[in-house]
């Protein structure tokens, strides 16, 4: 071993002092006392060959080279970050983009986005129908979608990347068409007045006006219809997700594929004026497990954003939310769970054609055109007691035959002879409390922010929500849209924010 050390030392000093590599001849003679080495010179030839390789690697390891004798996993997140975003769907990347957009100096905020699915094959974003509308009953939802439409129309002003092609999210401005029965007509009219007041361009149609505008529709059982004239339709969610991701990465956001398995937290206790003891938590590290590996990385951070979609309730539990045995705020779980929804693709050569909007029937079934070849998308949310199993994304084709098809064929007679071509399933981040978004910081985990619980309309509101969360973090409060009513307070006091236009 002493001879090996001398060889390495001579190679080192030779390079550092710009000398030629030392000859191995003298060192070789030091080995000749061993009987095992006297059998030939092959050993020394092999040794000299290996030492030359070592010398070449050592040269490249000097300053100015990226070679290292230690294997480095380049997929690991950085050891430290300012903000870790859990969830690399469209919501997570929208938040990351706006955080970098609002930073006051270049690289002033180090942001890491962690996504568990490198292929995005089960990501809710890419499994969405991609609809966008202003026909809500809550002003907050209307204004978020109004801004998102403005964002999509001007997307290259926001998300263009140098030397990349212009972004086209294939925004189809065909509108949404809601149908109401006699029982739902009054609510539709009330919603219409709210929408018009908040700036949405919507009109109401009588059954006669509806039939005249869309001759392919059966108006039986329809008392009133609401139709969006602009800023409504559908787009490609996958293109929008990638546009956010590419832009955010170009601005310095770190991308990491891994599974967040836990947090390292600290606690401190305070006593209220009434003498009640309250425990406050703070997250110090996010534990990221690498895919298909035992390797993990703790990421030290100042803030965490939970944008994990359907799984954000599980992420909250890792921080101790919903796990406390005491009857307090920390014992209350985040009411978000996965709900599986089917989307069916079917062919109908005699279908409505190019003038078909996104149709929302009063039965709950929906359909829209897909491309120009007589193909359509459709589906329907199940009843509360008929929710499908969420452990997989298998599709139940019987659900279409027994529930969706009869409703669609009744409303659009040309769909009676349709043929199902394919189908897929995706997850809603379903808020069981009031089916509306949960935005903002948790009151007892004082560096954990949430953007979850959208219950099906998160994709269309991602540009607005990303901006809102970035404002909340960097400015301390909402600046452009006041979304205070969508915070945690309503969960604790039991005051629901009910949206009457859930699809």
CORVEN-V970916 format. One record per helix or strand of 3 or more residues. SS is the DSSP state (hx for helix, st for strand). FROM is the first residue (numbers start at 1). TO is the last residue. If there is no record, write none. Layout:
BEGIN
SS/FROM/TO  SS/FROM/TO
END
This chain:
BEGIN
hx/2/16  hx/25/31  hx/35/37  hx/42/60  st/83/86  hx/90/102  st/111/115  hx/139/153  hx/155/159  st/176/180  hx/185/197  st/202/205  hx/207/213  st/224/228  hx/237/250  st/254/271  st/277/290  st/296/300  st/303/306  hx/309/318  hx/329/331  st/336/347  st/358/360  st/365/370  st/375/380  hx/384/386  hx/397/411  hx/413/417  st/419/431  st/438/441  st/448/452  hx/458/474  hx/484/486  hx/489/493
END
